[in-house]
Amino acid sequence: MVAVAARYGVALPIEVLVGALGVGSYGEWLEAVASDGPAWGLFYPHDDEDLEGSAYTPRNDVVTQTVLKIVNGGTLEHEGEVQYLRRLLAACNSSNYVYERFAERVLVPFSKLRHLNFADGLSLYAAAEKALPFSSRAILHHKGQWIRKKGADLDAALRAYDEAIRGSAGPQNKRIEQEEFVHTSRASAIMAKMAQHQIGRAEGKALALAALEKSRSTTFVNAHAVHVYAKLVSKVALEYSGDDEVDRIGLVNKALADVDRTLALIRSSRFRRSNALQSIEKLRDIRDRILERCGFSAEGAEDLWERFGSQLGFTLETRQLFSDATVGANRGPEFKRAFDYWLSAQAKIQSKGAELTPEFAEVGLHVYNTWQVHPRSHEWKRTPRDPVLWPLVASLCERVLSSDRYRGDPFYRYLYGLALAHKGDWRNANIVFEENRRLQIPGDTLHTPRSYLLHPEGIPWKVEGNVKQGATELYFNAIDQRQSFIANRTEHWPRAEALTHAYVVFSFAGPKATRSERACTDNY
């Protein structure tokens, strides 16, 4: 049993081993692995940090392969290991985290079972489902993946995905499978049905897009999920929208919008730099491929506006210019070109008395933030610069946040709170940041410093104030701003009431005082 578990990259917890063997047989096991037993030196117990307990592993891969060959009666068959695995999974009949984690380690990802035939793999998922006292979303999701990829049964896979969406995790498990991932798999299966003509184009497109919208998340950053989302949405747009140009361009904009938003988040994230650079490269690649396949132009944008009064063409053309600016060598003029185009399109829209759409406002916000707001906290230039147009940033944020798609988005809330604070409206800025703190955002994303409080001259503002000890926090009272900010406790501060200088840095969670000139860092 230990060797069988090791075949799937899993150490065998003592609890599962006891359950599978029974108390009497477990005693025999202990005798076998004792110093004078026949299995001594072949299997070892060790502490498993993930399981917070002890688990057995074979001495090395040679032992694993030798035992598996005996269990299976050779190297080409797998019936023996499948029988032992079913027995081990059947022993996972408790809500204790150890049992759930062992079952997930064996069955997730589904590709671990690729050497098995479809029926044997499905029987393992069935054994885990029957034993566990709750429906594991992770196991059900990968059961659906197994059915789809190995069994080629799209309808059965969709039923498994639906079960997974209703599933959960054990009370001690903090690694619950994100529901958004299941919706992505569901959308992919629906599109496969469309490709195989098992569902009508109109019905399939509606179902796939509905699933893809549910696959979006604003509370965690996952570049791979966004990459898949953009790839699938653009596929629907470019292959299943027919002659409806407005629909096609609208869907392309949706795909690219999430890519641009995620790139902005990763730029100031605390990801390992190597991981961040890989994610950035992957997202830029899908963005370039979508724009290339779309083949849109400024003339097309004018045509959509003149014929349909649609701002989607202006939005997409701005995204193309924005994409060019983010990878160019001389980026300043390229950003100005993108923003000037956006301003000219804005003037045309407003000359007709039309309100900016949230999508058009959002791309303008991205261009201006990347060009004029973000760099001032990261490049650390001390020479005066043109003031930031904070009223423009605030108005664009309000328009973006008014839409169903972006309402409650922590990134745009952060930009809105930042703009309000720079306008001197600290009361409403703090309300916006409080809304972000109520979301279930991972701590490293919520508290990552992203921007400094800027002086009207456009450089990080070194403000004067004094330190005061509160009941639980240390505070910096900024004199000119007439605001108190929680001080970064990891830094050295002077004695209470003494005048000193500090900077104010903003995260999704709001402002905090710091003495560091390098609190904000970039991944690119």
N, C-alpha and C positions, 0 to 999 in steps of 0.2 A: 504493500500500500504506500509506503514511503517513496519507493522508486517510481510508482505510478504518478503520485502527486508531483514529484520532481520533474517528470516528463513534461509537465505543463508549467514548469517554472515556479512551483509553489512548495513551500515548506509545509509539512503536515502537523497541524496543531495537536497537542496531546489530547485536548478535549474531543476533537473529531476522531482521533485514533481510538480512544476509549469507547466512544459511541459505536464505532463500526465493529470493533472487536468484541465488545462486551467485557464486563469486569473480569471474568475468569480468564478469558483469552489475553487480556491486557497483562495479567500477572505472568502468563507464559511469555509474552513479549518482553517484559522487563528481564526475565531470566535469560532470554535469548541474547539480549544486547548487553548483559552484564559482562564483566571482565573475563569470566570463564565460560561464557555462552557461545554458541555456534555463530552468532551474528555479530560478535564483538568486533569493533573496528570497522564495520561496514556502514553503520548508521549512527548519527550523532545528534544529541539534543542541543539546541542553542536558543538564546533569547531572541525573540522576534519583536522588534520595537513597534512595528505596525499593529501586531496583534496583542501587544502588551502581555506576552506570556511565552511559554516554551513551545518549540516545534522541532520535529525531526527532519533531517535531510540525509541523503546518502553521502558517503565519504567523498566520492568524486563521480564524474560522468561515466567512467568505466563500470563502476558498480551499478549505476542507474541502467545503462544499456544492457549489461549482463542479466540483471534481474528481469528487465522488460522482455528480453528474448525468451527467458524461461516462462514468464507469465503468459506471453502471447503465442508460445509454441513456434517461434521464428520471428523474422524481421518484417514479413509482409502482412501479417495479420494483426488485428488490434482488439479482437474479441475479449481477450483476458483483461486487458487494461480497462476496457469500457465497463466490464462487470465490476471490477474493483472500484472504479470511479463512481458508478451508480451506488454502490454500497457506502462509500464515503459521503456522497451527497445526501443520501437518505438519512445519514446520521446528523445532518445539519437541521435538526428539528427544534431548535431553541432560538429565542430572540436575542441571545447573547451575541455580541458583535463578532466574536471569533468565528462562529459558524457562518454568518452572513459574508464576512470578508473572505473566508476560505472558498465558499461557493463562487463569489464574484471573481476571485483570482483564477479559478479554474476556467470559468465560462466567459470571461470578459478580458480581451476582446474575442469575438467569435472566431477570428482567424487562428486562434490557438488550436482549434479543432479541425483545421483544413485537411489533415491527413486521414480523418475519419469519413465514413460514408454518411449520407444525409440522415438515415434512420438512427444510426448510433448517436450522432451528435444531438439529434432532437430528443432522444431518450434521456440524455444527460440534463438537458434543460427541464424536461418533465420531472425528473427525479428531484431537482432542486426546487422547482415550483411546489411540488407535493410536500416536501419536507419543511421548508421555511414557513413560519407562521404568519407571514405577510407577503405581499407581492413586491418583489424587488424590481424597481424600475430599470436598473442597469441590466439585470439578467433578462428581463422581458424585452428590452430594447435589442439586445444582442441576439436573443432568440429570433426576433423579427429579421435581423440582418442575416442570420444563418438560413432562415427559410427563404429569404429573397435571393441571396447569393449562391447558396448550395442547392436549395430545392427549387429555385426559379418559380415559386408560387407567389405572385404579387398580391393576390387577394388575401391569402393566409398571412403574408407578411404585414399587410395593413391592419389586419385584426390584432396581430401581436403588438404593433405599434400603439394601437388604441388602448390595449391592456396596459402597456408601459406608461402611457400618459396618466392613466388612473393609478399607477403604482406609486410606491414611496420608497422608504428605506427604514431599517431598524432604528429603534430609539437611541442607540449609541453611535450610529453611523453619521459622521459629519460630511460624508463624500457622496451625497445623493446625486444621482445622474441628473444633469440639467434637463428639464422638460423641453427646452428649446432644441436640444440635439435630436430628440425623438421626432419633433416636428420637421426637422430638416430631412431625416430619413424618410419620413412619410411623404414629403413633397417629391423626393427623388423617386420613390416607388410609383407615385401617381404619374410622373413624367415618363417613367419606363412603360407604364400602361398606355400612355398616349402614343409613344413611339411604336408600340406593338399593336396599335389600333384596337385595344381592348376597351377604350373609352373614347367618347367623342371629344373633339378638340375644344369646343367651347366649355363643356362640363369639366374636362380635365384641367384646362387652364385656370378656371375659377377655383377648383379644389386645390391645385398646386400653389397658386398665389396666396390662398387663405392659409395654407400650412406654412408657407414661407414667411408670411407676416408674423405668425405665432413663433417662428424660429428666431426672431430678433430678440435681443436682450440689451437693455441699457444699463444694467447693474453689474455686469462683469465684462472683462475685455478678453476676447478669444479670437485671435487673428484668423485661425483656421476656420472657425464657424462663419466668420464674415466672408472669408474667401469662398467658401462653399455657397453661402447665400447669394453673393454677387454672381457667381458662376451660373447658378440655377435660374435666378431671376433674369439675367441677360439671355440665357438660353430660351426661356419662355418669350422674352421680348423679340428676339431676332429670328426665332423659328416658328412661333405660334401666334404672331399678331397679325399676319396677313398684310392687307394693304392699309391698315389703320395706323397712319404715321404718328398721330398724337399719342395713341396707346403705346406704341413701340418706344417712342422717345421718353414717355413718362416712366415706363418700366426701367429703361436704361438709367435714367436719372436716379431711381430708387436704388438700384444696384451700386452705382458709383457714390451716392450720398453716404452709405454705410462704410464704404471703403475709406473715403476722405475723413469721416469722423473717427474711425479706428486708427488711422495713421496719426491724427492729431493727438489721440489719447496715448498711443505707444511712444510718441516722441518724448513725452515728459514722464514716462512710467518708470517704475523701479524694476522692470524686467532686467535679467542679465543682458548685458549689452549684445552679446553674441546672439541670444535668442531674439532680442528686439530687432536686430539688423536682418535676421532671416525672415521675420514676420513682415518687416517693411518691404523687403525685396519681393516677397510673395504677393503682397497686396498691390504694390506698384505694377507688378507683372500682369495681374488680372485686370487692373484698371487700364493698362495700355492695350491689352488684347480686346477688351470690350470696346474701347474708343476706336480702335482700328477696324473691328468688325462692323461697328455702327456706321462709319464713314460719313459722319455728319459735317456740316459746314456752316459758316456764318450766313451764307445765302439761304440755307435751309431754315435757319432760325428766323430770318426776316419773313420768309414765306409762311411759316407756321403762325407768326404774329399777324400778318396781313390777312390770311385766309380764315383763321380760326380764333384770333385774339388769344392765342396760347403763349404763355411765357416759358414753356418747357424747352423750346429751342434756344432761347437766350440762356437758360439755365445750363443746358448741355454744352453750349459753346463756351460759356465761362468755365465750366469744368475742364474742358479741353485745354484752355489757356492756363488754367490753374495747374493742371498736370504738367504742362510744359515748364512752368515756372519752378515747380518743386524739384525738378531734376536738372535744370540748366546750370551752366557754370556761372553766368552773370545774372543771378536771380533777381536782383533789385529791379532792373528795367522790365524783366519779364512779369514780375508781380504787378508792377505799375500798369503794364499793358493789359493784364487780366482785369485789374480793378477799373481802369478807364473804360474798358469794354462794358463791364457791369454797370458803371455809372451812366454810360450812354444809353444802355438798354433800360435802365431805371427811368431815365428822363422820358423815353418814348412811352413807357407804360403809364407813367403819371400824367403825361400830356393828354392821354385819352381818359383821364379820370379813373383809371383802374387801380385797385389795391394790389400791392406786391403779394404774390403767392408765397406761402411758407417755403416752398422749394427754392424759389428764386432768392428770397431773403437769406436762406441758409447758405447757399453757395457764395453769396456776397460776404456773409459773415466769415466763412472759412478763408476766403482770399484775404480779407482785411486783417483777421486775427493772425494768420500765418505771416503776413507781410509786415504789419505795423505793431501788433500788440505783443505777441509771443516773444519775438527776438529781443525786446527791450529788457526782459528779465533774464535772458540767457547769454546774450553777447556782452553784457556789462560794459557798455560804452558810457563814459563819464561826461562826454561833451553834450551840451544841450541839443535836443532834437525837436522836430515839429511836434506839437501836442497831439495826443491821441484823440480821435473823434469819438469820445465816450457817448455822447447823445445818439450818434449813429449806431454804435454797438448795442446800446440799450434798446433802441427801437427795433433793430433787426432781431434781437433775442426775443422781444415781446411777440413779434410776428411769427417767429419759428415756434415758440412755445404755445402759441394759440392753436396749433394744429393737433389733430388726434395722433398723428404719427410721432410727433416730438414732445407732446405734453408730458412733463415729468422727467424728461431726459436730463440726467445729472450734469452732462457736459455743457449743455446750453444753459442750464440753471447756473452753473458755475460762472460762465461768461456774463450772464445777466447780473449776478451778484457782484462780480468784479466791476462791471460798468456802473452799477448803482453806487458802490462804495466810492469810486473815483468821481462821481457826480456829487458826493457828499451826503447821499441818502443812505446812511449807515443803518437806519432802522429797518428799511425794507430789504437792504442787502442781507442783514442778519436773518430775516425771515426766510429769504430764499435759501441761504446756506443751511438753516435749520431743517428745511424740507429735504435737502440732500442727506443730512445726517440721519433722518428717519428711514431712509431706504436701506435695503440689505446689500450695501456695497462692501466688497472686501476691504479690509483695513488698509492694505497697501495702496489700493486705488483711491480710497476716500481721502487719505491724509498725505498723499504725494504733493509736495510744493510745486506749484505751476507758474506762479507769477508774483512779482513784487508789487507793493503799492508804489505807483510812479509819481514823481514830482510833475507839476504842470509843464516843466521843460522836457519831459519825456524820458527821464532817467530814474533808476531806483531811488526812492526817497529815504534819506537818513533822517529819521525824526527824533525829536528831543522828548524826553519824558523821565519818569522815575518808576522804580520797582516797588510793588506792594505785595505782601504775602496775604493771600486769601485763606479761606477755611481749608481748601484742599488743593488750590492751584496758586502758582506764582503769576502775578499780573504786571504788565507794563502799561503805564498810563501815558498815552501820547498827548502832549499838551496842545499842539496846534489842531489836532484832529478831535480833541475832546472825547477820546474813546479809550477804553481799556481792552487790552488784548492778552490772552493767555500767553505766557512766555515759555519758550522752549527750555524745559528743565535740564536737558542734557548739556546746556551751555553754561558758562560762568557768567553770573550777573553780579553787579555791585550790591552793596548793602541797601536795605530798604530806605526809600525816600531820597536817596542820592540821585542827582541829575545824571543822566547817561543818554546815549544814543542807540538806536536800534532800527531795524528794518521791519516792515510788516509783509509777510508772505501769505499768499492765498492758495488753498487747496479746495477740493470739492466740499470739504467740511467747513470752510470759512477761513478767516484770517488768524494769524498767530504771529507773535513777536519773535524775532530772531536777531542775533548779532552776526550771523554769517552772511558773507557776500557771495557765497556759492551754494545757497540752499536749493536753487533751481538748476537742474541738469538736463541735458539733451542726449538722446540716443542717436541723433543724426543732425 
